[in-house]
């Protein structure tokens, strides 16, 4: 690392600030769900009509008449063999989860072992409640989605549950993230959810009688179908589920769209009487509320509870309501499910002030300096010229997590009073300075507001910490509009600094 005296250290910090626009504007990976390359089957297997009971029943009347040919959705689902018009999958890599928070595991399924994130063993000898959360979209893989910034108006992460203290499992499905099998668009994925349940129930630290299921959008429809298939889940929370699959994005349908039975087997409206676990259907009035209305009109099942939230959409219901449900799930400790939800409670939850949790932190080490510290999981370390390091988020969300930047460099103190001289020098440039200790090491903590050429104000916090003959500068920069939230992140990083 470059040797700097305190004057050149400040000059470097100011120069690096000028590079902020370049750093923040550089191309970064975008958020989103895993997709897959389309591959059209050249030789589609033709079903033998003489042996296919579904073909025989095709013209037997309405879809409901068709469903009534079976004792249950589970029986119909198990007897049906889907025909895929396209075999699609993806090999998108799976990011390593944050240490100590989640493990990356593989759970057995009908098509082979499938990847999932699952909460680490608390190692307290107790059995804990767990929720399986199914994200929206059509991708069958998993990525770092659970740990990105949970926007209040669009929090699809399901993180409210594990932030509240529940265990959580994020399963991938057949065809996703290099898994065996292919996308089946709401058919085989139901089997995978059941396989995820069986895996979670087998863990010694999970209470098999308190496993919950939740999902949003396509994930909400998958969750509702799973609730129609089995009563093993303690309760099921479905956000934005549709009554019939035709209301989903049909460009993602990999099945034979010429067969009516394929639609019936993927449409919850035909199997509502099979729901036995308490199942809560929630949607905003500006979202898929017509789908929910049709479900409620068709259902006479007391286990199904539907709520339409006024003046909310398909996404804005998630952050406030998942936080409410997380608390109710934690309190659901009896021998039988005792979750109760009212329209009034939901509307009160929607009226609460936005609340964003602190980011998940990840440990980092700079071996040549003997330096350890923690920073947000989504931040990456990018080497710069002159052995400087720049840390910033791989995303460009409009929030403090993604818009903050940390510049890191080292120096060798020229004398024992180096930090005192640095404090005097910074004071001349309108920095507020304070002599502190960080985990037993002498340090200087300074801050100021800098203005860019276009008149924008950026908050800068500058921390120099010494470990004998080595010193390290931490220069944090963020736009003034994010200062309050960013300060929490900056302080967490500073508090974590240590040397080995």
Backbone torsions as a table, in degrees:
resi	resn	phi	psi	omega
1	UNK	NA	151.3	-176.0
2	UNK	-69.8	141.6	176.4
3	UNK	-87.7	124.6	-177.4
4	UNK	-126.7	140.9	165.3
5	UNK	-89.2	175.8	-169.6
6	UNK	-68.8	-27.9	178.9
7	UNK	-68.8	-46.1	179.6
8	UNK	-71.5	-25.8	176.7
9	UNK	-63.2	-45.7	178.9
10	UNK	-67.0	-40.5	179.0
11	UNK	-61.0	-40.7	179.1
12	UNK	-65.2	-39.3	180.0
13	UNK	-62.7	-42.4	179.9
14	UNK	-67.4	-38.0	178.3
15	UNK	-64.9	-40.6	179.6
16	UNK	-65.8	-32.6	177.0
17	UNK	-60.7	-38.5	179.9
18	UNK	-63.5	-25.8	179.8
19	UNK	-83.3	0.0	-175.6
20	UNK	-57.1	-45.0	-177.6
21	UNK	-61.1	-35.5	178.6
22	UNK	-69.2	-43.3	-178.1
23	UNK	-63.8	-46.3	-176.2
24	UNK	-71.5	-25.7	-176.0
25	UNK	-91.5	-1.8	-178.2
26	UNK	-70.1	148.9	-179.0
27	UNK	-60.7	134.4	177.7
28	UNK	-133.9	160.9	179.6
29	UNK	-61.9	139.6	-179.9
30	UNK	-93.2	155.5	176.1
31	UNK	-74.1	158.3	175.5
32	UNK	153.7	172.2	-179.1
33	UNK	-92.1	155.9	-178.6
34	UNK	-65.0	139.4	175.9
35	UNK	-112.7	-171.8	179.7
36	UNK	-152.0	156.5	177.9
37	UNK	-79.6	137.4	-180.0
38	UNK	-79.6	140.1	175.7
39	UNK	-138.4	110.0	-177.2
40	UNK	-79.5	131.7	178.5
41	UNK	-65.9	128.8	176.7
42	UNK	-81.7	-35.5	-177.7
43	UNK	-124.1	88.8	179.6
44	UNK	-75.9	134.9	177.0
45	UNK	-70.1	132.9	179.0
46	UNK	-93.6	129.2	179.9
47	UNK	-70.3	143.9	176.4
48	UNK	-85.7	103.3	-175.9
49	UNK	-57.4	-30.6	-177.1
50	UNK	-70.2	-19.3	-177.6
51	UNK	-115.0	3.7	-175.1
52	UNK	-106.7	103.9	-177.8
53	UNK	-63.8	-25.0	-179.5
54	UNK	-70.3	-35.3	176.8
55	UNK	-65.3	-39.4	-179.3
56	UNK	-63.1	-35.3	-173.8
57	UNK	-87.8	-3.2	-172.7
58	UNK	-54.9	-40.5	-176.1
59	UNK	-103.7	22.8	-175.3
60	UNK	-81.5	-0.8	-179.7
61	UNK	137.3	-148.9	-178.0
62	UNK	-73.1	169.7	177.2
63	UNK	-60.6	-35.8	179.4
64	UNK	-67.1	-36.5	174.8
65	UNK	-61.3	-40.7	178.0
66	UNK	-60.1	-47.5	-178.6
67	UNK	-61.5	-33.1	-177.0
68	UNK	-73.9	-6.0	174.4
69	UNK	-72.2	-8.5	-176.5
70	UNK	-121.7	151.4	179.8
71	UNK	-71.2	-25.6	-176.6
72	UNK	-161.0	164.3	173.9
73	UNK	-63.0	-39.2	179.8
74	UNK	-58.8	-42.6	179.8
75	UNK	-64.8	-45.1	179.8
76	UNK	-64.6	-43.8	-178.8
77	UNK	-61.9	-43.8	-177.3
78	UNK	-70.4	-27.1	-178.6
79	UNK	-84.4	-17.8	-173.1
80	UNK	-89.3	140.3	172.2
81	UNK	-116.0	115.8	-178.2
82	UNK	-73.2	149.2	175.6
83	UNK	-110.4	118.1	-178.8
84	UNK	-91.4	126.1	175.4
85	UNK	-81.7	-24.8	178.0
86	UNK	-136.5	135.6	174.6
87	UNK	-99.5	107.5	-177.0
88	UNK	-122.6	144.0	174.4
89	UNK	-158.1	174.1	175.9
90	UNK	-139.2	159.8	178.3
91	UNK	-119.6	31.4	-179.0
92	UNK	-61.2	134.6	-179.0
93	UNK	-66.4	154.0	178.9
94	UNK	-104.2	117.9	178.9
95	UNK	-65.2	147.4	175.0
96	UNK	-65.6	136.9	-179.5
97	UNK	-76.3	165.0	177.2
98	UNK	-60.5	133.7	-179.6
99	UNK	-58.7	135.7	174.5
100	UNK	79.2	-4.6	-179.1
101	UNK	-109.3	-49.9	179.8
102	UNK	-134.8	151.6	172.4
103	UNK	-110.2	147.8	171.1
104	UNK	-94.4	117.4	-177.0
105	UNK	-126.4	176.2	173.1
106	UNK	-129.6	126.8	-178.8
107	UNK	-108.0	142.1	-178.3
108	UNK	-71.7	143.2	177.3
109	UNK	-142.1	-179.4	-179.2
110	UNK	-64.9	-24.5	-178.3
111	UNK	-103.3	-1.7	-177.4
112	UNK	128.3	-173.5	-176.6
113	UNK	-77.6	132.3	-177.4
114	UNK	-117.7	143.2	-177.3
115	UNK	-77.2	153.0	175.8
116	UNK	-159.9	152.2	165.2
117	UNK	-94.0	138.6	176.6
118	UNK	-143.7	145.0	-179.0
119	UNK	-56.3	141.9	177.8
120	UNK	-65.9	155.0	176.1
121	UNK	-63.0	121.5	178.3
122	UNK	-64.6	-16.3	177.4
123	UNK	56.0	40.4	176.7
124	UNK	-112.7	5.8	179.1
125	UNK	76.8	4.6	-177.8
126	UNK	-104.0	160.9	172.6
127	UNK	-100.7	133.0	-170.5
128	UNK	-119.2	151.7	173.2
129	UNK	-69.9	152.5	-177.4
130	UNK	-142.6	143.7	172.9
131	UNK	-116.8	134.8	170.7
132	UNK	-93.2	119.8	-176.2
133	UNK	-110.8	127.4	-178.8
134	UNK	-110.1	113.4	-177.0
135	UNK	-73.1	164.7	179.5
136	UNK	-80.2	-174.7	-177.4
137	UNK	82.5	175.7	-174.5
138	UNK	-102.9	-8.9	178.2
139	UNK	-65.3	138.9	-178.3
140	UNK	-99.6	6.2	-179.0
141	UNK	-98.0	-175.5	174.7
142	UNK	-128.7	152.4	176.1
143	UNK	-145.7	-157.8	-177.2
144	UNK	-82.1	14.7	-177.5
145	UNK	-48.9	-41.3	-177.5
146	UNK	-62.9	-17.2	-172.7
147	UNK	-116.1	10.1	173.3
148	UNK	-82.3	173.6	-176.9
149	UNK	-59.8	122.5	-179.0
150	UNK	-86.2	89.9	-177.4
151	UNK	-59.3	135.9	-176.2
152	UNK	-63.2	-35.4	-178.6
153	UNK	-86.2	-4.4	-178.0
154	UNK	-160.4	65.0	-177.4
155	UNK	-98.5	87.9	-179.1
156	UNK	-89.5	5.6	-171.2
157	UNK	-74.6	-23.3	-173.4
158	UNK	68.4	10.3	-175.0
159	UNK	-69.4	-16.5	179.5
160	UNK	-57.9	-31.6	-177.0
161	UNK	-70.9	-49.8	-179.6
162	UNK	-77.8	-23.3	172.7
163	UNK	-65.0	-29.7	-179.4
164	UNK	-82.1	-13.7	177.4
165	UNK	119.5	-1.9	174.9
166	UNK	-78.5	158.6	167.8
167	UNK	-80.4	157.8	-178.5
168	UNK	-143.0	152.8	175.8
169	UNK	-133.5	130.1	176.4
170	UNK	-114.5	98.1	-177.6
171	UNK	-83.6	146.2	162.7
172	UNK	-93.5	170.3	-174.9
173	UNK	-127.7	174.2	-177.9
174	UNK	-52.0	135.0	177.9
175	UNK	86.5	-13.0	-178.0
176	UNK	-98.8	148.1	173.9
177	UNK	53.2	39.5	179.4
178	UNK	77.7	8.3	178.6
179	UNK	-68.5	155.5	172.6
180	UNK	-66.4	162.6	179.6
181	UNK	86.8	-173.1	-177.8
182	UNK	-135.6	161.5	174.8
183	UNK	-58.4	131.4	177.9
184	UNK	-119.0	4.8	172.2
185	UNK	52.3	63.5	172.2
186	UNK	84.2	10.2	175.5
187	UNK	-105.8	-76.9	-179.2
188	UNK	-61.7	-23.4	178.5
189	UNK	-63.5	-27.4	174.5
190	UNK	-64.0	-42.1	175.6
191	UNK	-60.5	-38.5	-178.5
192	UNK	-66.1	-36.7	176.5
193	UNK	-62.2	-41.5	178.1
194	UNK	-65.5	-36.8	176.6
195	UNK	-65.9	-37.6	176.9
196	UNK	-62.9	-41.0	176.2
197	UNK	-58.1	-48.4	-177.0
198	UNK	-60.9	-39.0	178.6
199	UNK	-65.6	-48.7	-178.6
200	UNK	-60.4	-41.7	-178.4
201	UNK	-65.0	-22.8	-178.7
202	UNK	-82.0	-12.1	-176.6
203	UNK	-75.2	137.2	-175.7
204	UNK	-67.1	-19.1	-177.8
205	UNK	-101.3	6.4	178.9
206	UNK	-109.1	134.5	175.4
207	UNK	-80.8	109.7	-176.3
208	UNK	-64.9	-18.3	178.7
209	UNK	-88.8	-1.8	-179.8
210	UNK	-132.3	52.3	174.1
211	UNK	-103.7	123.5	-176.4
212	UNK	-108.9	164.6	179.3
213	UNK	-134.1	137.2	176.9
214	UNK	-146.4	157.2	178.1
215	UNK	-168.4	162.4	-178.2
216	UNK	-126.5	139.0	174.8
217	UNK	60.2	-121.3	175.8
218	UNK	-56.4	-38.5	176.4
219	UNK	-64.4	-33.1	176.7
220	UNK	-68.0	-38.0	176.7
221	UNK	-67.5	-41.6	176.1
222	UNK	-59.4	-42.2	-179.8
223	UNK	-64.7	-40.0	179.4
224	UNK	-65.7	-42.3	176.7
225	UNK	-61.6	-39.1	178.0
226	UNK	-65.4	-36.2	177.8
227	UNK	-67.9	-30.5	176.2
228	UNK	-74.3	-24.9	-178.4
229	UNK	-82.3	-37.9	-172.6
230	UNK	-141.6	156.6	175.4
231	UNK	-108.1	17.8	-175.3
232	UNK	-73.5	-24.2	-178.8
233	UNK	-78.4	138.4	-179.4
234	UNK	-62.2	-42.1	175.4
235	UNK	-159.5	158.1	-176.6
236	UNK	-130.8	133.7	-179.7
237	UNK	-118.7	116.7	-175.9
238	UNK	-118.0	114.8	177.3
239	UNK	-101.2	121.8	173.2
240	UNK	67.7	28.7	176.5
241	UNK	-69.0	153.6	175.7
242	UNK	-103.9	159.4	178.5
243	UNK	-81.4	-35.8	178.6
244	UNK	-131.0	141.9	-175.1
245	UNK	-62.7	-23.0	-179.0
246	UNK	-60.9	-16.5	178.7
247	UNK	-85.9	-4.9	172.4
248	UNK	-85.3	176.0	-179.0
249	UNK	-70.5	104.4	-173.1
250	UNK	-72.8	-10.0	174.7
251	UNK	-68.3	-15.5	179.8
252	UNK	-94.5	0.3	-178.1
253	UNK	-73.5	115.9	179.0
254	UNK	-94.7	-6.5	-176.7
255	UNK	-88.5	171.2	178.6
256	UNK	-70.5	102.5	-175.4
257	UNK	-75.6	-2.0	176.1
258	UNK	-86.9	-4.0	-179.3
259	UNK	-106.3	119.5	-179.6
260	UNK	-60.8	-35.2	-176.7
261	UNK	-63.1	-31.0	179.0
262	UNK	-60.6	-39.4	178.0
263	UNK	-69.3	-43.6	-177.1
264	UNK	-61.0	-41.2	-177.3
265	UNK	-71.0	-10.2	-179.4
266	UNK	-114.4	4.7	-174.6
267	UNK	-112.2	111.9	-175.1
268	UNK	-60.8	-24.5	-174.5
269	UNK	-58.0	-26.8	-175.0
270	UNK	-86.6	-6.2	-171.1
271	UNK	-131.2	21.8	-174.0
272	UNK	-62.1	-31.9	-177.4
273	UNK	-67.0	-13.9	-178.0
274	UNK	-83.3	-11.6	-178.3
275	UNK	-69.3	125.8	177.7
276	UNK	-119.6	-32.8	176.0
277	UNK	-73.4	146.1	174.4
278	UNK	-55.0	121.0	-174.5
279	UNK	-126.8	124.6	-173.7
280	UNK	-111.4	119.3	-180.0
281	UNK	-105.1	122.4	-172.7
282	UNK	-132.2	134.4	178.1
283	UNK	-155.9	152.0	175.0
284	UNK	-78.9	152.0	-178.7
285	UNK	-62.0	-26.1	-179.5
286	UNK	-94.7	8.2	179.6
287	UNK	-106.1	-131.7	179.7
288	UNK	-86.2	41.1	-173.9
289	UNK	-66.2	-29.4	177.8
290	UNK	-64.8	-36.1	175.9
291	UNK	-62.5	-45.2	-179.8
292	UNK	-65.7	-39.2	178.1
293	UNK	-60.0	-42.1	-179.9
294	UNK	-66.1	-36.7	177.2
295	UNK	-63.0	-45.7	-177.7
296	UNK	-67.7	-34.3	177.2
297	UNK	-68.1	-33.5	-177.1
298	UNK	-84.9	-19.4	-172.7
299	UNK	-92.2	139.2	168.9
300	UNK	-121.6	24.3	-173.9
301	UNK	-96.2	118.8	-178.5
302	UNK	-69.2	-12.7	179.1
303	UNK	-82.2	-9.7	-179.7
304	UNK	-100.7	125.5	-179.4
305	UNK	-123.8	119.4	-176.3
306	UNK	-114.6	140.8	-178.8
307	UNK	-139.5	128.4	174.3
308	UNK	-109.1	124.2	-175.3
309	UNK	-94.6	118.3	-178.2
310	UNK	-65.5	145.8	175.0
311	UNK	60.9	24.5	176.2
312	UNK	-122.0	161.5	179.3
313	UNK	-118.1	-165.8	-174.5
314	UNK	-63.5	-21.3	-173.1
315	UNK	-114.8	-35.0	-172.2
316	UNK	-69.3	-16.5	178.7
317	UNK	-72.8	-21.6	-167.1
318	UNK	-66.9	-54.7	-173.6
319	UNK	-58.7	-53.7	-177.9
320	UNK	-69.0	-37.8	-174.1
321	UNK	-77.2	-37.5	177.0
322	UNK	-63.6	-32.5	176.6
323	UNK	-67.3	-39.5	175.6
324	UNK	-64.5	-46.3	-178.2
325	UNK	-66.4	-32.4	177.4
326	UNK	-61.2	-43.7	179.5
327	UNK	-67.1	-39.1	178.9
328	UNK	-67.9	-34.7	179.2
329	UNK	-68.8	-40.8	176.7
330	UNK	-60.2	-35.3	-177.6
331	UNK	-83.8	-5.3	-176.7
332	UNK	-84.9	76.8	-170.6
333	UNK	-111.3	1.3	-177.6
334	UNK	-74.3	178.1	178.3
335	UNK	-69.8	-24.7	176.9
336	UNK	-122.7	155.6	178.9
337	UNK	-56.7	133.8	179.7
338	UNK	-132.0	28.7	177.6
339	UNK	-75.4	130.5	176.0
340	UNK	-128.5	129.7	-178.9
341	UNK	-127.9	134.6	177.6
342	UNK	-120.0	159.1	177.2
343	UNK	-60.3	-38.4	-178.7
344	UNK	-64.3	-42.2	178.6
345	UNK	-62.2	-40.9	-179.6
346	UNK	-65.5	-41.4	-179.9
347	UNK	-70.3	-33.2	173.6
348	UNK	-65.1	-39.7	177.8
349	UNK	-62.1	-39.9	179.9
350	UNK	-65.6	-24.5	-177.6
351	UNK	-86.1	-6.8	-177.8
352	UNK	-68.7	156.4	178.6
353	UNK	-69.7	142.8	178.3
354	UNK	-56.4	140.9	179.5
355	UNK	-139.2	123.5	-179.9
356	UNK	-111.9	126.1	179.3
357	UNK	-70.6	162.4	173.8
358	UNK	-66.2	150.0	-178.6
359	UNK	-68.0	153.5	172.2
360	UNK	-68.1	128.9	-176.6
361	UNK	-99.1	151.7	179.8
362	UNK	-130.4	137.7	-178.6
363	UNK	-74.5	138.1	176.7
364	UNK	-129.9	151.5	178.4
365	UNK	-133.5	139.1	171.2
366	UNK	-113.2	96.1	-168.2
367	UNK	-60.5	-40.6	-176.0
368	UNK	-65.9	-18.4	176.8
369	UNK	-103.5	-6.8	-174.1
370	UNK	64.9	28.5	-171.7
371	UNK	-101.7	135.0	172.5
372	UNK	-123.5	142.4	173.1
373	UNK	-163.4	167.7	177.2
374	UNK	-116.3	148.4	176.2
375	UNK	-147.0	169.1	-179.7
376	UNK	-53.4	139.8	-178.3
377	UNK	-52.5	-35.8	-174.9
378	UNK	-84.5	0.2	177.7
379	UNK	-82.7	141.5	176.3
380	UNK	-116.9	151.6	179.5
381	UNK	-97.4	122.8	-179.7
382	UNK	-118.9	117.2	176.9
383	UNK	-65.6	140.9	177.4
384	UNK	-119.9	-178.3	177.1
385	UNK	-64.5	157.2	177.1
386	UNK	59.9	28.5	174.2
387	UNK	66.4	17.9	171.8
388	UNK	-77.7	156.0	175.0
389	UNK	-121.2	140.3	175.6
390	UNK	-118.4	130.8	178.6
391	UNK	-117.4	126.1	176.9
392	UNK	-156.1	165.2	-176.8
393	UNK	-70.9	147.1	174.9
394	UNK	-79.1	-0.1	176.9
395	UNK	-114.4	168.1	-178.5
396	UNK	-125.7	39.8	179.2
397	UNK	-67.8	155.9	-178.1
398	UNK	-83.6	70.7	-175.9
399	UNK	-160.1	168.3	-175.6
400	UNK	-66.9	-33.5	-179.8
401	UNK	-59.9	-46.6	-170.5
402	UNK	-88.9	-20.1	-175.7
403	UNK	-101.4	-5.9	176.4
404	UNK	-79.8	150.3	178.0
405	UNK	-132.5	140.1	176.0
406	UNK	-121.4	125.5	173.4
407	UNK	-105.2	134.6	-175.8
408	UNK	-129.3	131.0	176.2
409	UNK	-148.5	167.3	-178.7
410	UNK	-119.5	164.5	177.8
411	UNK	-153.1	168.6	173.2
412	UNK	-116.1	117.4	-179.6
413	UNK	-58.3	132.9	-178.8
414	UNK	-78.7	-23.0	-179.5
415	UNK	-160.1	169.3	-176.9
416	UNK	-63.5	-24.3	-177.2
417	UNK	-96.7	19.4	-176.7
418	UNK	-55.1	-48.4	-176.9
419	UNK	-65.1	-35.0	177.8
420	UNK	-64.4	-44.4	178.3
421	UNK	-64.2	-37.7	178.2
422	UNK	-63.8	-39.8	179.1
423	UNK	-62.3	-43.8	179.5
424	UNK	-62.9	-41.7	-178.6
425	UNK	-65.1	-45.1	-179.1
426	UNK	-64.8	-33.5	179.5
427	UNK	-60.5	-31.2	179.0
428	UNK	-66.6	-21.3	-179.2
429	UNK	-107.3	28.2	172.5
430	UNK	65.8	27.9	171.1
431	UNK	-84.7	138.2	167.4
432	UNK	-83.4	122.3	-174.0
433	UNK	-119.8	152.1	178.5
434	UNK	-151.1	131.9	174.5
435	UNK	-82.0	127.6	-175.8
436	UNK	-138.0	174.1	168.0
437	UNK	-121.5	141.8	179.6
438	UNK	-121.9	108.2	-177.3
439	UNK	49.6	44.2	175.6
440	UNK	87.2	-1.6	-178.5
441	UNK	-104.4	138.2	177.5
442	UNK	-64.7	141.4	-175.5
443	UNK	-153.6	162.6	173.9
444	UNK	-122.1	132.8	179.8
445	UNK	-119.4	117.9	-176.5
446	UNK	-134.2	153.0	179.3
447	UNK	-150.3	154.8	178.2
448	UNK	-161.4	175.1	173.5
449	UNK	-115.4	125.5	179.3
450	UNK	-108.9	150.4	-179.6
451	UNK	-115.6	132.4	179.0
452	UNK	-81.3	172.7	-178.2
453	UNK	-61.7	-28.1	-179.2
454	UNK	-93.3	12.6	174.2
455	UNK	87.7	4.2	178.3
456	UNK	-79.7	140.0	179.0
457	UNK	-96.9	133.8	179.0
458	UNK	-124.7	129.8	177.5
459	UNK	-81.4	132.5	177.7
460	UNK	-124.8	129.5	173.4
461	UNK	-118.8	128.8	-173.8
462	UNK	-122.1	122.2	-179.5
463	UNK	-125.3	125.2	173.5
464	UNK	-113.4	126.7	-178.4
465	UNK	-128.7	139.1	-174.4
466	UNK	-115.1	142.0	174.7
467	UNK	-130.8	86.2	-176.8
468	UNK	66.2	-118.3	-176.5
469	UNK	-89.1	4.7	-179.6
470	UNK	-119.7	135.0	174.3
471	UNK	-123.6	150.9	179.6
472	UNK	-130.8	131.4	175.4
473	UNK	-96.4	131.2	170.8
474	UNK	-114.4	114.2	179.7
475	UNK	-114.4	111.7	-178.7
476	UNK	-100.0	136.5	178.4
477	UNK	-136.6	135.9	176.5
478	UNK	-156.2	151.6	176.7
479	UNK	-62.0	146.0	-175.4
480	UNK	-58.0	-26.5	-178.5
481	UNK	-68.7	-17.8	179.6
482	UNK	-107.9	8.1	-170.2
483	UNK	-57.7	-46.2	-174.8
484	UNK	-60.6	-48.3	179.4
485	UNK	-69.7	-37.4	-177.6
486	UNK	-66.9	-33.2	-179.1
487	UNK	-59.7	-34.8	178.0
488	UNK	-63.8	-41.8	179.1
489	UNK	-67.6	-45.9	-179.0
490	UNK	-59.5	-43.9	-177.8
491	UNK	-65.6	-38.2	178.0
492	UNK	-62.1	-39.8	177.8
493	UNK	-64.9	-46.6	-178.8
494	UNK	-60.9	-43.8	-179.4
495	UNK	-64.4	-22.1	-176.5
496	UNK	-89.8	-6.0	-175.0
497	UNK	-64.7	129.9	174.3
498	UNK	-151.5	168.3	178.7
499	UNK	-126.0	149.6	178.0
500	UNK	-125.0	NA	NA
